[in-house]
Amino acid sequence: MNTTTLILGGGFGGIVTANTLRELLPAEHKIILIDKNSTFHIGATKTWIMLGERTPEQVTRNLSALSSRGIEFIQAEVQKIDPVKRKVVTSKKTFHGDFLVLALGADMNLGKIPGLRLGEPGLEAAAETFYTLEGALRLREILPKFDRGELVTLIPATPFKCPPGPYEAAMLLHEYFTKRGHRGNIKLSVHTVEPRPMATAGPQMGQFIREELQKRDIHLATEKRCKNVDGAKRLINFEDGSTAPFDLLIAIPPHEAPQAIREAGLTDASGWIPVDPKTLKTSVDRVYAIGDLCKVPLPGRFKPEMPLVLPKAGVFAEAHGRVVAHQIAAAALGQISPEVYDGKGYCYIEMGDRQAVRGDGEFFTLPHPQMTAQPADLAQKQAWAEEWVRRYL
């Protein structure tokens, strides 16, 4: 029997699922990928855009290119999802599938913290962000004009995708202002709700990041829960009563599942979709959730009372996509797939001066996840990004 697989979301996970599934299934099996955007770009390139090192055109690709690979692309907004019937209502039409892959990623909601969005009652919005393409472009215009004062990076909520991203950006900003001769007039700091940088990766990686920030005179304040931001006074207020002044505030927006996902009834109290850690299956037959949307519990813990979940990052979504494609292809062909997710992943962390490290993590290990930092450089990260685009788009 020929099948139709609906893939909702054209990010890392959705694109890899579609490509891998196309390689595994005969052409008569239909693969449809739906995304509200017409283009894709690797999130790791946003700091390059923020710093004026790349243009959006250089890092963006059209999702319509998938059609040449035997994948039908529909640009439409997902409005409603019936997971039991595998029915998806979009802004263009309604689709039905034999298999459904939820890969819509996370929405960003600055409004969860008072003062972090325009129009917040009684508070003037103050934050910028590089976590969106539009925000990175705004910062590209703002940073050349900023030559003195307090530049604060704020992480007000977890989880957020690309856990090293804020720390990487702080180190790249150190290099940016140093090259322009302004670093001595600018105080850089990171205020985070986390107990340490990249907390799920473990204390070794957290200490490594902390020491690299210290080398660059970047202040780090951990376990700082943001109460609100007073844009008029240029002040961050924390729940412990402390404050942090700023002249320029770069915030990592709180993340949440898209509305259509929240209304579909698949999320738990965390706001994300719990899945089987090995197969990414949800509680509904033939429905999978991958990438930022899903909650993958980890077997190990650093503290007995604190359960852990897999961090949100494109490399995990990519691995999820491959596993799910094998699971679906096997089911469509009446087989059983041995492919399962192994909990492994990596990320590149830029540190300035074309230097980087590659963090290699094993998140299903006991008694707790492990991540080690290996020497790398900017060229390796660039080569990874370019090869990924060539392979899948």
N, C-alpha and C positions, 0 to 999 in steps of 0.2 A: 504494500500500500504506500502510495506517495504521501509525503507529509509536508506540512507548512510549519516553519519555526518563526515565531515573532520575537525579535530582539528589540527591546526598548532601551535606547540610549546608544549614542555614537561616540563614546569615549574609549579608553583603553580596552575595557572588558568587552564591550559590545562589538567593537571592530575585530578583536582577536577571535571572539566566539564565531562571528560570521565567516571570517576567512578560514578558520580551522574546520568549521562544519562544511564549508564548501569543498574543501579538500577531501573530506571523508565520505560525503554522500554523492550519489549519482545526480546528474543535472535535473532530473525530473522532480527531485525534492526541492521545494521552494524555501528560500531564506529571505526574510524581509526585515530590514533594519529601519527603525523609526526614530527620528530625532528632530527636535524643534529647530536646531541650528543646521545650517548648510555646510559648515566647515568644522574641522578638527585642528587642534594644536596641542602639543605636549605641554602640560602644566609647568614642567621644569624650565621652560623657555621664558616664563613671565618675568623673572628677574633680569634676563638679558634685555627684554623690552623696556623694563623700568629704568635700566641704566643706559639706554640708548645704544646698546650693542647689536640689536636686531630690530627689524621692523615687523609688524604683524604679517605682512605679505611673505616674509622670509620663513616664517614658522607655521603658516596656516596652509591646510590642504582641503580641497573640496571632497565632501563625502560622496558626491555623485560619482567619483572615481571607482566606487565599489561596484558599479554596474558592469564595468569591464571584467570583473571577476566573477560574474554570475550571481551577484547579490543585489536584490532590489532595495533601493534606498527611497524612503518616503520622508520628505521634510514636512513634519506636522507636529503639533503639540499634543502630547498624551493627556487626555482629560479625565477618563475613567477607566478603571481596570476591574474586570471580574475574573479573579484568578481561577475559580472553580470551573467556569465555562471557557477560560482562556480567551476572553473577549476583551478587546481594547477599543475604546472610543477615542478618536482623535479629532483634531480641528478640521480634518478633511473627510474622513470616512471611518467606518467601523470595521475592525479586522477580527478574524477568528483564527486561532492556531491550534495545532496539535501539541506543540511545545511552546512554552513562554519563558523568555529570559529577561529578567528585570535588571537593567544596567543603567538606570537613569542618573546615577551619581547622587551627590549631595547638593542641595540648595544652600545658599549663603544668606543669612538673615542678621544683618547688623542691628536690626531693630530689637533683638532680644536683650541688648544692653542699652538702657536709656542713654541718649546722647550720641549714639553711633550712627544715626541716619538722619537725613533731612526731614524736617517737620516734626521731630520729636517734641511733644508739648513741654514748654518751659525750658528747653535746653537747645542750645545751638549745636548743630552737627559739627564734628571736628575731625573725623577720621578719614584717612586715605587707606587704600589697600592695594597690594600687588597680586592678590589671589583671584582677581578677575582681569581679563584682558583690558577692559575699559579702565580699571583702576591702575593697571601698570602704565597705560598710556598717559593718564593724568599725572602720575608720579614722574614720568619722563619729562614733563613740562615743569614740574614743581622743583625737582632736585637741583637743577642748575642755578636756580635763584636762591637756594638755601645755603647760606654761608656762615651762619652762627646760630647758637641756641641749643635747645634740648630736643633731640629726636628720639622718640620713644616707640618701640615696637611692643604692641600689646597682644597677648594671647589670652582672651577672656573666658574661653570655654573649650572643653574637649568633648568628643574627639574632633580632630580636624585633619584633613588630608595633607600628605607630605610632611610628616612630623619634623624633619630637619629644616624645612623651608624657612621659617622665621629666623633661625639662627644662621643659616647660610646667608640670608639677605643682610643680616646685621654685619657679618664679616665682609660681604661685598660692598656694603655702604662705607665701611671703614676704609677700604681700598679706594673707593670712588672719591671720597672727600680728601684723602691723603694726597692723591694725584693732583687734585685741584688746589692744594695748599690751604684748605680750610679745616682740616681735622682738628687742629689745636683749638679752634673756636667752637667746636661742636661736641656735645656730650651725647654719646650713644648708650642706650640702655634697652634691655628686654625685660618686660614684666609679664610673668606667665602664671597661670593657675596650676600648672604642672608641679609635681614635687621635685622634678629635675628634667633637663632636656631629654626628649625622646624616651620617656619613662618606661615604656613597654620593652624597649631594647635593652634595658638593664643599666645598673650603676656604672659599669665600665665605660659604656658609650656616653652616658650622661656626664661623667667626669671628664672625658675627652673633650666634649663640646664646651663644658665650663672652663677648662684650662685654655682652650683656643680663644674663647671670648676674653678671658683675663689678659692674655698676651696682647690683645688689641685694645685694651682699656675700655672694654664694653661691659657695662654693669649688668649683672643678672640678678633679678629678684624673683624667687620662686614662691609657690603657694599663695599667690596674690589674687584673691577673688574680687573681680571688678563689680562695684555697686552701680556706678554710672560715670558718665563723662560730662563734665561741665565745659561746653565749648566756649562760652563767654569768658570764663576764667582760665581757660586752657589748663584744665586740671582733671586728673583721673582720681576718682574716689573709690577706695577699696573697702570691703566689708569689715576689715580689722581696724578701720578708722584712719589708716594712713592715706597719704595722697602722693601723686606724682605729677609735677608740672611738665608741660610740654610746649614746644613751639611748632613741632610737626609730629603728628601722631599717625603711625602706620599700624592698622589693626588687622588681625586675622579674624574674619567674620565667623560667628557661631554657625555651625553646620546643622542642617536638618534634612530629613527625607522629603522629597517633593510631595506636594499635596495629594496628587493622585495615588501615590504609594501609601501615604498615611490613611487615606480613605478606603483603601483596598482591604484593610483588615488583616494584614500580614505582619505588622510591626508589633513589638512587645513594649514593655514599659520603658525601655531604653530609647525608643523612637526609631529603631532600626529593625531589619528583618532577620530573625534568627535562622540559621541554616545548619545543615550537617557540615561539619568542618572538612570532611574528606570529599564530598560530592557536590556541595553547595545547593542541595535540594532544600526546598522550603517544606512547610507542613502540607502543601497542596500538591497532588500528583502532577508530574510533568511541568512543574513551575520551579524555576531556579532564580536565585538572587546572587549577584556577584558584585565585586568592587566595593565602592564606598557605601552602597545601600545595605550591605549585609553585615550581620554580627556573627563573627566566627569566634567561639569560645576557645581559649587556650588551655591546655592541660596543666601547665605549670603556673607557679606564682612566686613572686618575690616576698610577699607577706601572706601568711595563711588566710587572713581575713579579707584580702583584696583580690578577687578574681580578675583575670585579664582577658582582653579580646584582641584580635589581630588589628594592627594599625591600618589606617586608610592610606593607600598609595597606589599609583598606577601600575607598579610592577606586580602587586598582588592581584589587581583586577585582571591583568594580562594572564597570569597563571590560572586564575579562576576560569577565565574564558576558555582556555585550552581544555581544562578538565571537563567543563560543562559541554563543550562541543563533542568530546569523546563520549560522554554519557548519553547525549541526545542521539548521536549517530548510531551508537550501539542499540539503543531502544528502537530507533526507526527501522533498523535492519534485523530486529529480533534477536539481538545478541546481548551479552553482558560485558560492560567495559571494565577493564582492570585499572583504568586511569583514575587516580585520586590526587587531591591536593596534599603536598608534603609539608606545608608550613614554611617553606623557604622563600627568601626574598632578599633584595639588595637595594641600595640607593647610593647615588653619588652626592657628595656634599662639597660644594665649592667653598674655598677658603680665601680667595683672592690671589693675585699674582700668578694666575693660571694653575694654581695648585688645588688639589682636591683629595678626598679620600673616598673609598668605596666601602660602605658598611654592608657586610654580609651577615644575614641573620637566619637563624633556625628557631622558629617560634613554637614548634611543637615539642621541643626537647624538655626533659625533666632534669632537675626540679623546677627550672624556669627557662624562659627564652634566653638565647645567647646571640650576641652580635659583636663582631670584631671589625676594626677599621683597618683597611689595607691601603697602602699608598697608591695614589692615582694622580691624574692631572686633568685639566680642562679638556684637552684633546680627546681623552677617552669618553668623557661625558658627551661631548659633541658628536663623536662617532656613533655612540649608542643611540642618540636621538635621531640622527640621520638614517641609520640602518633600520630603525624601527619603522620610520615613515616609508622607506623604500619597500620594506617587506610587506606591509599591510595596506598601504594606500598607493 
